[in-house]
Amino acid sequence: MSQIGGIRPIMEVARDLGIDQNHVTLYGNDKAKISLKARDSGREPGKLVLVSAITPTPAGEGKTTTSIGLAQGLAKAGQKVCLALREPSLGPTFGVKGGATGGGRSTLYPSDEINLHFTGDMHAVTTAHNLLAAILDNHIHQGDELDIDPRRVLWGRVVDLNDRALRHVVIGLGGVLQGVPRETGFDITPASEIMATLCLAEDYDDLRARLSRIIIAQTFKREPITAADLKAVGALMVILKDALQPNLVQTCEGVPAFVHGGPFANIAHGCNSVIATKMAMAYADWTITEAGFGFDLGAEKFFDIKCRYAGLDTASVVLVATIRALKMHGGVKKKELTEPNAQAVEAGLANLQKHIESIQTFCEPPVVALNRFEADTEDEIEVVRRFCATLDAPFAVSDIFAHGGDGGLDLADAVMSYSEKKSKPFCPLYEWSEPIKHKIEKVARLMYGAREVEYDKAAERAIRKIVKLGYGDLPVCVAKTQSSLSDDPKKIGRPEDFEITVRDVILAAGAGYVVPMLGEILRMPGLPPSPQSERVDLVDGKVVGLR
């Protein structure tokens, strides 16, 4: 194998991490599945560090790049470290963002394969979800023994692409042999409840139990129908058998990385799998994971959902900011970002401050990482440094895109210096036993800064139904725009004195949470006027245009 930087055969990466080769299933020489039998390493779990970010902008904040650079910086400092990250979705890969494996000298390897089909996990989730939909429609077609009301089918279909034309469709057209006509629609695969269920499952037994609880329809008497009622769980388990095993890859400097699971944070819980996180912690002294988009979305759910289900806690939280993003929150247009403007940086600091306050709400120590870009000036950086000092927030400039681990040494030092020596329990925003509205309102006020929460009639009905079914004690997984602390993507910076509107609440009984839908958020994105797919190609056998 040709050596690119610190790239090593993946079996060597697994061996150095401490994983027995009998637990490694190779997918070529550069990636592998790791058996769940490898979870017990015989050592105490290492420290967990969460990387999140300020409210994202079209300029890009580099949260994943920073996670990778931080891990490489810790490795350069002589620490045993492992990453636990999400898998990219083909939707953003061919849509707005392009690849999601870092950038520059802080990337995952093999980047192109991770961004595309990887080990097939996304396809397995898509297939499992759609198999359940097919079994459901077949049951109705074959006589409907369970008395399912076709007007109250709750389970649509998914595809891992941005395709707005599939949001609302009619199926079963063409006569008696083609099924029962009804309205349905498609979500993107990262929004699938199967995806969330897989990412929160502890093992095969837990996955089976969660799949069994998925509610997919109601009868004419409005009684719930589950995947178990349709005798579909066994088939779903078979499809997801390999997908539940975490994927081991590495960074371009040879640092091990588990990349597993890919729920979006604006429409799901935004974290990689519990299994991958715990696997990394079992073998490394430091595990670097990330949750996004901003702290108000992925990181809130990381603590209130993932950590509480899995019994996890963090030693520190890294909050990623950029001069570019702060300028945009200060009112600067994207085309003007390369022009020095310390005043605009200062105007955008309110957004940074809100996210620092939100981290402290969880009783966790924050470290601010300024992801440096080439056009950043020392004056602009100094504005952020001074501001963090007034808040007693540790600050480090990371130059990890250009310099990899060497550029992440200052951030690594800050994380080691300010992390809890022994993780103290974080402070959850709410107790799961609280009424659903109380939980939503605490998230809205404490994380977003909202003054008021309004509920549409559909949301009120949905909440009553969820409580009647006995699921009122589940955590909330808010779906809202990632582009603002509010539910209006046009409100940049730190909005004040605003309301949010809950237009619906969706029960995800298998995943184990309820999903309040805020504003105009959609579970199936569309492509932009000039999608990234226009720039992707195969040239001389090599993929170009993904990053």
C-alpha positions as CSV (number, residue, x, y, z in Angstrom):
1,M,0.0,0.0,0.0
2,S,1.3,3.4,-0.9
3,Q,1.9,5.6,2.2
4,I,0.2,9.0,2.2
5,G,1.4,11.0,5.2
6,G,0.8,8.8,8.2
7,I,-1.5,6.3,6.5
8,R,-1.1,2.7,7.6
9,P,-2.8,-0.6,6.9
10,I,-6.1,-0.6,8.9
11,M,-5.2,-3.9,10.6
12,E,-2.1,-2.1,12.0
13,V,-4.2,0.7,13.2
14,A,-6.6,-1.8,15.0
15,R,-3.6,-3.6,16.5
16,D,-2.0,-0.5,17.8
17,L,-5.3,0.6,19.3
18,G,-5.4,-2.8,21.1
19,I,-8.2,-4.5,19.2
20,D,-7.7,-8.3,18.6
21,Q,-7.4,-9.2,14.9
22,N,-10.1,-11.8,15.4
23,H,-12.6,-8.9,16.0
24,V,-11.6,-7.1,12.7
25,T,-13.4,-7.7,9.4
26,L,-11.5,-6.0,6.6
27,Y,-13.2,-4.0,3.9
28,G,-10.1,-3.7,1.7
29,N,-6.8,-2.6,3.4
30,D,-8.0,0.8,4.5
31,K,-11.3,0.3,6.5
32,A,-12.8,-2.4,8.7
33,K,-15.9,-3.4,10.7
34,I,-15.2,-4.1,14.3
35,S,-17.2,-6.9,16.1
36,L,-19.2,-5.9,19.1
37,K,-17.3,-8.6,21.0
38,A,-14.3,-6.1,21.1
39,R,-16.1,-3.7,23.4
40,D,-14.6,-5.0,26.5
41,S,-10.9,-4.0,26.5
42,G,-10.3,-4.7,30.1
43,R,-9.3,-1.1,30.9
44,E,-11.1,1.9,32.3
45,P,-12.8,4.1,29.7
46,G,-10.8,7.1,28.7
47,K,-12.0,10.8,28.7
48,L,-14.7,12.0,26.3
49,V,-14.4,15.4,24.7
50,L,-17.3,16.8,22.7
51,V,-16.7,19.2,19.8
52,S,-19.5,21.4,18.7
53,A,-19.8,24.9,17.1
54,I,-21.5,28.3,17.1
55,T,-24.5,28.7,14.8
56,P,-23.4,27.5,11.3
57,T,-23.1,29.9,8.3
58,P,-22.6,29.3,4.6
59,A,-18.9,30.1,5.2
60,G,-18.4,26.8,7.1
61,E,-17.1,26.4,10.6
62,G,-15.0,23.3,10.2
63,K,-16.3,21.3,13.2
64,T,-15.3,17.9,11.8
65,T,-11.9,19.3,10.6
66,T,-11.3,20.7,14.1
67,S,-12.2,17.3,15.7
68,I,-9.7,15.6,13.5
69,G,-7.0,18.2,14.0
70,L,-7.5,18.1,17.8
71,A,-7.2,14.3,17.8
72,Q,-4.0,14.6,15.7
73,G,-2.7,17.3,18.1
74,L,-3.3,15.1,21.1
75,A,-1.5,12.2,19.3
76,K,1.5,14.6,18.6
77,A,1.5,15.4,22.3
78,G,2.0,11.7,23.0
79,Q,-1.6,10.9,24.0
80,K,-3.5,7.7,23.0
81,V,-6.5,9.1,21.2
82,C,-9.3,7.9,19.0
83,L,-12.1,9.7,17.1
84,A,-15.8,8.8,17.1
85,L,-17.6,10.6,14.2
86,R,-20.7,10.4,12.1
87,E,-20.9,9.0,8.6
88,P,-21.5,11.5,5.8
89,S,-24.8,11.4,3.9
90,L,-25.0,11.4,0.1
91,G,-27.6,14.2,0.3
92,P,-25.1,17.0,1.4
93,T,-22.3,15.3,-0.5
94,F,-24.0,16.0,-3.8
95,G,-26.0,19.0,-2.4
96,V,-24.6,22.0,-0.6
97,K,-21.6,20.9,1.5
98,G,-19.7,18.4,-0.6
99,G,-17.7,15.9,1.5
100,A,-17.8,15.7,5.3
101,T,-14.5,14.1,6.2
102,G,-12.5,17.2,7.3
103,G,-10.2,19.2,5.1
104,G,-6.6,20.0,4.3
105,R,-4.2,18.2,6.6
106,S,-7.0,17.2,9.0
107,T,-8.9,14.7,7.0
108,L,-10.2,11.1,7.3
109,Y,-8.8,8.4,5.1
110,P,-10.1,6.9,2.7
111,S,-12.0,10.2,2.3
112,D,-13.7,9.6,-1.0
113,E,-15.0,6.1,0.0
114,I,-16.3,7.4,3.4
115,N,-18.1,10.2,1.6
116,L,-19.7,7.8,-0.9
117,H,-20.8,4.2,-0.2
118,F,-18.3,3.4,2.5
119,T,-19.2,0.0,4.1
120,G,-22.8,0.2,3.1
121,D,-24.4,1.3,6.4
122,M,-26.4,4.1,4.9
123,H,-27.8,1.7,2.3
124,A,-28.6,-0.8,5.0
125,V,-30.6,1.7,6.9
126,T,-32.4,2.9,3.8
127,T,-33.2,-0.7,2.8
128,A,-34.4,-1.6,6.3
129,H,-36.7,1.4,6.5
130,N,-38.2,0.8,3.1
131,L,-38.6,-2.9,3.7
132,L,-40.8,-2.0,6.7
133,A,-42.8,0.3,4.5
134,A,-43.2,-2.4,1.8
135,I,-44.3,-5.0,4.5
136,L,-46.9,-2.5,5.8
137,D,-48.3,-1.8,2.3
138,N,-48.4,-5.4,1.5
139,H,-50.3,-6.2,4.7
140,I,-53.0,-3.7,3.7
141,H,-53.1,-5.1,0.2
142,Q,-53.4,-8.7,1.3
143,G,-56.5,-8.2,3.4
144,D,-55.5,-6.0,6.3
145,E,-55.9,-8.5,9.1
146,L,-54.7,-5.9,11.6
147,D,-57.4,-3.4,10.5
148,I,-54.9,-0.7,9.6
149,D,-56.4,2.6,8.6
150,P,-54.6,3.6,5.3
151,R,-55.3,7.3,6.2
152,R,-53.3,6.9,9.4
153,V,-50.1,5.3,8.1
154,L,-47.2,7.1,9.9
155,W,-44.3,5.3,8.2
156,G,-43.1,6.8,4.9
157,R,-40.0,5.9,2.8
158,V,-36.5,7.3,2.7
159,V,-33.7,7.8,0.2
160,D,-30.2,9.2,0.9
161,L,-30.4,12.0,-1.5
162,N,-31.8,15.6,-1.5
163,D,-35.0,15.1,-3.6
164,R,-37.8,17.6,-2.9
165,A,-40.0,16.0,-5.5
166,L,-40.5,13.0,-3.2
167,R,-41.7,14.9,-0.2
168,H,-45.3,14.2,-1.0
169,V,-46.3,11.3,-3.3
170,V,-49.2,9.0,-4.0
171,I,-48.6,5.3,-4.2
172,G,-50.6,2.3,-5.2
173,L,-52.0,3.7,-8.5
174,G,-52.7,1.4,-11.4
175,G,-55.5,-0.8,-10.3
176,V,-56.2,-3.6,-7.9
177,L,-52.9,-5.5,-8.4
178,Q,-50.8,-2.5,-7.6
179,G,-51.8,-2.0,-4.0
180,V,-54.0,0.4,-2.1
181,P,-53.7,4.0,-3.2
182,R,-52.7,6.4,-0.5
183,E,-50.7,9.5,0.1
184,T,-47.2,9.2,1.6
185,G,-43.8,10.8,1.2
186,F,-40.0,10.4,1.5
187,D,-37.6,11.7,4.1
188,I,-33.8,11.7,3.7
189,T,-32.2,8.6,5.3
190,P,-30.4,10.5,8.1
191,A,-34.0,11.5,9.3
192,S,-35.0,7.8,9.4
193,E,-36.1,6.5,12.8
194,I,-34.1,3.3,11.9
195,M,-31.0,5.5,11.8
196,A,-31.7,7.0,15.2
197,T,-32.6,3.6,16.6
198,L,-29.3,2.0,15.3
199,C,-27.2,4.9,16.7
200,L,-28.8,4.7,20.2
201,A,-28.7,0.9,20.5
202,E,-26.2,-0.6,22.9
203,D,-26.2,-4.1,21.2
204,Y,-28.2,-6.5,19.1
205,D,-30.7,-7.2,21.9
206,D,-31.3,-3.5,22.5
207,L,-31.6,-2.9,18.7
208,R,-34.2,-5.6,18.5
209,A,-36.2,-4.2,21.4
210,R,-36.1,-0.6,19.9
211,L,-37.1,-1.8,16.4
212,S,-40.0,-3.7,17.9
213,R,-41.4,-0.5,19.5
214,I,-41.5,1.5,16.3
215,I,-45.0,2.7,15.7
216,I,-45.8,2.7,12.0
217,A,-49.6,3.2,11.7
218,Q,-52.9,3.2,13.6
219,T,-56.0,1.0,13.2
220,F,-59.5,2.3,12.4
221,K,-60.0,2.4,16.2
222,R,-56.8,4.5,16.5
223,E,-54.8,1.8,18.2
224,P,-51.0,1.8,17.4
225,I,-49.5,-0.7,15.1
226,T,-45.8,-1.5,15.6
227,A,-43.1,-3.2,13.6
228,A,-43.4,-6.2,15.9
229,D,-47.2,-6.4,15.1
230,L,-46.2,-6.9,11.4
231,K,-43.6,-9.6,12.3
232,A,-41.0,-7.4,10.5
233,V,-38.3,-7.2,13.2
234,G,-36.4,-10.3,12.3
235,A,-36.0,-9.2,8.7
236,L,-34.8,-5.7,9.8
237,M,-32.3,-7.3,12.2
238,V,-30.9,-9.4,9.3
239,I,-30.4,-6.3,7.1
240,L,-28.8,-4.3,10.0
241,K,-26.6,-7.1,11.2
242,D,-23.4,-5.7,9.8
243,A,-24.5,-2.0,10.0
244,L,-24.6,-2.2,13.8
245,Q,-20.8,-2.9,13.9
246,P,-18.7,0.3,13.9
247,N,-16.4,1.2,11.1
248,L,-12.7,1.8,11.8
249,V,-10.7,4.1,9.6
250,Q,-7.9,6.6,10.3
251,T,-6.9,10.3,9.8
252,C,-4.3,11.3,7.3
253,E,-1.8,11.2,10.2
254,G,-2.7,7.6,11.1
255,V,-4.9,8.5,14.2
256,P,-7.7,5.8,14.6
257,A,-11.3,6.9,13.9
258,F,-14.6,5.1,14.4
259,V,-17.0,6.5,11.8
260,H,-20.5,5.1,12.4
261,G,-24.1,6.4,12.0
262,G,-25.2,9.6,10.5
263,P,-28.4,11.3,11.9
264,F,-28.7,15.0,11.1
265,A,-28.9,17.4,14.1
266,N,-31.5,19.6,12.6
267,I,-34.0,16.8,12.0
268,A,-32.7,14.0,14.3
269,H,-30.3,13.8,17.3
270,G,-27.1,14.6,15.4
271,C,-24.6,12.1,17.0
272,N,-22.6,9.1,16.0
273,S,-23.5,5.7,17.4
274,V,-23.3,4.9,21.1
275,I,-21.5,1.7,20.2
276,A,-18.7,3.5,18.3
277,T,-18.3,6.1,21.1
278,K,-18.0,3.5,23.8
279,M,-15.7,1.4,21.6
280,A,-13.3,4.4,21.2
281,M,-13.4,5.1,24.9
282,A,-12.6,1.5,25.7
283,Y,-9.3,1.7,23.9
284,A,-8.1,5.3,24.1
285,D,-7.2,7.7,26.8
286,W,-9.0,10.5,24.9
287,T,-12.0,10.1,22.7
288,I,-12.9,13.1,20.5
289,T,-16.5,13.1,19.2
290,E,-18.7,15.8,17.6
291,A,-22.3,16.9,17.6
292,G,-23.8,19.4,15.3
293,F,-24.8,21.5,13.6
294,G,-24.5,24.2,16.4
295,F,-24.4,23.5,20.1
296,D,-28.1,24.4,20.4
297,L,-29.0,21.4,18.2
298,G,-26.6,18.5,18.2
299,A,-24.9,19.1,21.5
300,E,-28.1,19.7,23.4
301,K,-29.4,16.3,22.1
302,F,-26.0,14.7,22.8
303,F,-26.4,15.5,26.5
304,D,-30.1,15.2,27.0
305,I,-30.6,12.1,24.8
306,K,-27.4,10.2,24.0
307,C,-25.6,10.7,27.2
308,R,-28.6,9.9,29.4
309,Y,-29.4,6.8,27.4
310,A,-25.8,5.6,27.3
311,G,-24.5,6.8,30.7
312,L,-21.9,9.0,29.1
313,D,-20.3,12.2,30.3
314,T,-17.7,14.6,29.0
315,A,-14.5,15.9,30.4
316,S,-14.8,19.1,28.4
317,V,-16.6,20.7,25.4
318,V,-14.8,22.4,22.5
319,L,-16.8,25.1,20.9
320,V,-15.6,25.9,17.3
321,A,-15.8,29.4,15.9
322,T,-14.3,31.1,12.9
323,I,-13.6,34.7,12.1
324,R,-15.6,34.2,8.9
325,A,-18.7,33.0,10.8
326,L,-18.5,35.7,13.4
327,K,-18.4,38.3,10.6
328,M,-21.5,36.9,9.0
329,H,-23.3,36.9,12.4
330,G,-22.1,40.5,12.5
331,G,-23.9,41.3,9.3
332,V,-21.1,40.9,6.6
333,K,-22.0,39.3,3.3
334,K,-20.2,36.1,2.2
335,K,-18.5,37.8,-0.7
336,E,-16.9,40.3,1.7
337,L,-15.5,37.8,4.2
338,T,-11.9,38.1,3.1
339,E,-11.8,41.8,3.9
340,P,-10.4,42.7,7.3
341,N,-13.2,43.9,9.6
342,A,-12.6,43.6,13.3
343,Q,-15.8,45.6,14.1
344,A,-17.9,43.0,12.3
345,V,-16.2,40.2,14.3
346,E,-17.0,42.1,17.5
347,A,-20.6,42.5,16.4
348,G,-20.9,38.7,15.9
349,L,-19.6,37.8,19.3
350,A,-23.1,37.7,20.8
351,N,-23.6,34.4,19.1
352,L,-20.4,32.9,20.5
353,Q,-21.4,34.2,24.0
354,K,-24.8,32.5,23.8
355,H,-23.2,29.1,23.0
356,I,-20.6,29.5,25.8
357,E,-23.5,30.2,28.2
358,S,-25.4,27.1,26.9
359,I,-22.4,24.9,27.5
360,Q,-22.1,26.3,31.1
361,T,-25.9,25.5,31.5
362,F,-24.9,21.8,31.3
363,C,-22.2,22.5,34.0
364,E,-19.5,21.6,31.5
365,P,-16.1,23.4,31.0
366,P,-16.0,25.1,27.6
367,V,-12.8,25.6,25.5
368,V,-13.2,27.9,22.5
369,A,-11.3,26.8,19.4
370,L,-10.8,29.4,16.7
371,N,-10.5,27.5,13.4
372,R,-8.0,29.7,11.5
373,F,-8.5,30.6,7.8
374,E,-5.8,32.2,5.6
375,A,-7.5,35.6,5.4
376,D,-7.8,36.0,9.2
377,T,-5.9,38.9,10.6
378,E,-4.2,39.2,14.0
379,D,-6.4,42.1,15.0
380,E,-9.5,40.0,14.3
381,I,-8.2,37.1,16.2
382,E,-7.3,39.3,19.1
383,V,-10.9,40.6,19.3
384,V,-12.1,37.0,20.0
385,R,-9.2,36.2,22.4
386,R,-10.0,39.3,24.6
387,F,-13.7,38.5,24.6
388,C,-13.1,34.9,25.7
389,A,-10.8,36.2,28.5
390,T,-13.7,38.4,29.8
391,L,-15.8,35.2,30.1
392,D,-13.0,33.1,31.6
393,A,-13.3,30.8,28.7
394,P,-10.0,29.0,27.6
395,F,-9.1,30.0,24.1
396,A,-6.9,28.5,21.5
397,V,-6.2,29.2,17.8
398,S,-6.2,26.0,15.7
399,D,-4.4,26.0,12.4
400,I,-5.2,22.4,11.7
401,F,-6.3,22.8,8.0
402,A,-2.9,23.9,6.9
403,H,-0.7,22.1,9.5
404,G,-2.6,19.1,10.8
405,G,-1.6,17.8,14.2
406,D,1.2,20.4,14.6
407,G,-1.5,23.1,14.1
408,G,-3.7,21.5,16.7
409,L,-1.1,21.4,19.5
410,D,-2.2,24.6,21.2
411,L,-5.8,23.4,21.2
412,A,-4.7,19.9,22.5
413,D,-2.8,21.6,25.3
414,A,-5.9,23.7,26.2
415,V,-8.1,20.6,26.2
416,M,-5.7,18.7,28.4
417,S,-5.2,21.6,30.8
418,Y,-8.9,22.5,31.2
419,S,-10.6,19.1,31.0
420,E,-12.0,17.7,34.2
421,K,-9.5,15.2,35.7
422,K,-12.5,13.0,36.6
423,S,-15.7,13.8,34.7
424,K,-18.4,15.4,36.9
425,P,-22.0,14.6,36.1
426,F,-23.4,17.2,33.7
427,C,-26.6,19.1,34.5
428,P,-29.5,18.0,32.2
429,L,-31.8,20.7,31.0
430,Y,-34.9,18.8,32.1
431,E,-36.1,15.6,33.6
432,W,-37.7,13.2,31.2
433,S,-40.7,12.8,33.5
434,E,-41.7,16.5,33.0
435,P,-44.6,17.2,30.7
436,I,-43.7,17.4,27.0
437,K,-44.4,21.1,26.8
438,H,-42.2,21.9,29.8
439,K,-39.3,20.0,28.1
440,I,-39.8,21.8,24.8
441,E,-40.0,25.2,26.6
442,K,-36.8,24.6,28.6
443,V,-34.9,23.8,25.5
444,A,-36.4,26.8,23.7
445,R,-35.6,29.3,26.5
446,L,-32.2,27.9,27.8
447,M,-30.7,26.9,24.4
448,Y,-32.3,29.2,21.9
449,G,-33.1,32.2,24.1
450,A,-36.8,32.2,23.1
451,R,-39.3,34.3,25.0
452,E,-42.4,32.3,24.1
453,V,-43.4,29.0,22.6
454,E,-46.5,28.7,20.5
455,Y,-48.2,25.5,19.5
456,D,-50.3,24.9,16.4
457,K,-53.4,22.8,16.8
458,A,-51.7,19.8,15.1
459,A,-49.0,19.9,17.7
460,E,-51.5,20.1,20.6
461,R,-53.3,17.1,19.2
462,A,-50.1,15.2,18.7
463,I,-48.9,15.8,22.3
464,R,-52.2,14.6,23.7
465,K,-52.0,11.4,21.6
466,I,-48.4,10.8,22.6
467,V,-49.3,11.1,26.3
468,K,-52.3,8.9,25.9
469,L,-50.1,6.2,24.3
470,G,-47.8,6.3,27.4
471,Y,-44.8,8.0,25.8
472,G,-45.0,11.3,27.6
473,D,-41.8,10.6,29.6
474,L,-39.5,10.5,26.5
475,P,-36.9,13.2,25.9
476,V,-37.5,15.8,23.1
477,C,-35.4,15.9,19.9
478,V,-36.2,19.3,18.4
479,A,-36.2,19.7,14.6
480,K,-35.5,23.2,13.5
481,T,-33.3,25.3,11.2
482,Q,-29.6,25.1,11.9
483,S,-29.0,28.6,10.5
484,S,-30.4,30.5,13.5
485,L,-30.9,30.1,17.3
486,S,-34.6,30.9,16.5
487,D,-36.8,28.9,14.1
488,D,-36.3,31.6,11.4
489,P,-33.1,31.0,9.4
490,K,-32.9,34.7,8.6
491,K,-32.4,35.7,12.2
492,I,-28.6,35.7,12.6
493,G,-26.4,36.5,15.6
494,R,-28.2,36.3,18.9
495,P,-31.9,37.0,18.4
496,E,-33.8,38.4,21.3
497,D,-37.5,38.6,22.3
498,F,-38.7,36.0,19.8
499,E,-41.2,33.3,19.7
500,I,-40.9,29.8,18.3
501,T,-43.8,27.9,16.8
502,V,-44.2,24.1,17.2
503,R,-46.3,23.0,14.3
504,D,-46.3,19.3,14.9
505,V,-44.8,16.7,17.3
506,I,-43.8,13.3,16.0
507,L,-43.4,10.2,18.1
508,A,-40.2,8.1,17.5
509,A,-40.9,5.3,20.0
510,G,-38.1,3.0,18.7
511,A,-35.5,5.7,18.9
512,G,-36.9,6.7,22.2
513,Y,-37.8,10.4,21.8
514,V,-40.4,12.7,20.5
515,V,-39.7,15.2,17.7
516,P,-41.2,18.7,18.0
517,M,-41.2,20.3,14.5
518,L,-40.4,24.0,14.6
519,G,-41.1,26.6,11.9
520,E,-40.6,25.4,8.3
521,I,-38.1,22.7,8.9
522,L,-38.2,19.8,6.4
523,R,-37.1,16.2,6.7
524,M,-36.3,16.0,3.1
525,P,-33.9,18.7,1.9
526,G,-33.8,20.0,-1.7
527,L,-30.9,20.7,-4.0
528,P,-29.6,24.3,-4.4
529,P,-29.5,26.1,-7.8
530,S,-25.9,24.9,-8.3
531,P,-25.5,21.6,-6.4
532,Q,-22.2,20.1,-5.6
533,S,-23.0,17.2,-7.9
534,E,-22.1,19.5,-10.8
535,R,-18.5,19.6,-9.6
536,V,-18.1,15.8,-8.9
537,D,-16.5,13.6,-11.5
538,L,-14.3,10.6,-12.1
539,V,-11.1,11.6,-13.8
540,D,-8.5,9.0,-14.7
541,G,-10.1,6.7,-12.2
542,K,-10.0,9.2,-9.3
543,V,-12.9,11.0,-7.7
544,V,-12.7,14.8,-7.9
545,G,-14.9,17.6,-6.6
546,L,-16.1,16.1,-3.3
547,R,-14.3,18.7,-1.2
